[in-house]
Amino acid sequence: KAGVTQTPRYLIKTRGQQVTLSCSPISGHRSVSWYQQTPGQGLQFLFEYFSETQRNKGNFPGRFSGRQFSNSRSEMNVSTLELGDSALYLCATRQDSNYGYTFGSGTRLTVV
Amino acid sequence: AQRVTQPEKLLSVFKGAPVELKCNYSYSGSPELFWYVQYSRQRLQLLLRHISRESIKGFTADLNKGETSFHLKKPFAQEEDSAMYYCALSGLNNNDMRFGAGTRLTVKP
C-alpha cells in the first residue's frame, strides 16, 4: 500500500511569507500528526488531527496551524515566516492511539 | 507532562558486542512506549512497541515501570544497525507522541 506522502519535498520562502504543507496518510489512517525536526531541538510535536478535529497541540505559536479534510489528508500552514522556522516538517500517521506512527519523508523548509 | 530522556547522544560499539540504548521517561498515567529508527537517507520508521513485546531485527526493549525506563538492547550488534534511534512515549488516552532527542549508534567493524 502507498506510504505517507508529503508535498512538496523542498521549499524556499522569504521571511514574512506564508507556506502550506500537505500530507496524505496511508489508507485507513485517520490520525495525522505533524512534527518539526531541527538539529538543535530534535522532534518537536506541533499538532495532531483525528476525524477533522485537532486533538492535541504542542507549544508552538499561533502562526502554526493545521487542518484535516474528510479524506484524512492534512495540511499545515505557517504564516509570517521567520528564519527560525527553517526545519524539516514531518507528517506521521496512524490508525489511532496506541499504534505506532508511519512517517512521511518530510518537507524541508528553508526561510531566507 | 510527559518527557522522554535519552542520555546518550552518541554511542559507539564494535560489531558483535552487546548494545544498550537508554531511555527514561516521566509520565503520570499509563505510558505507551516505542522505539523508532532512522537509517541513513531513509524515513523515520517504527522499530518496536512495548505493548507488542516483540523482537525486531534482534532488538528487544522491556518496560520497567519502577525505574521508568525502556532501554533498547541487542546482544550482538551488526554494522547495519548503525542509525539514529529515538525513544517515544504516548499516553494510553493521550494522543500526542513525544520523542527523545535521539541516540546515534555507530557499529564499527
Interface residues (C-beta under 8 A of the other chain):
Chain A: G3 S31 S33 Y35 G42 L43 F45 E48 F50 R55 N56 G58 L90 A92 S97 N98 G100 Y101 T102 F103 G104 S105 G106
Chain B: E32 F34 Y36 R43 L44 Q45 L46 R49 I51 Y86 S90 L92 N93 N94 N95 D96 M97 R98 F99 G100 A101 G102
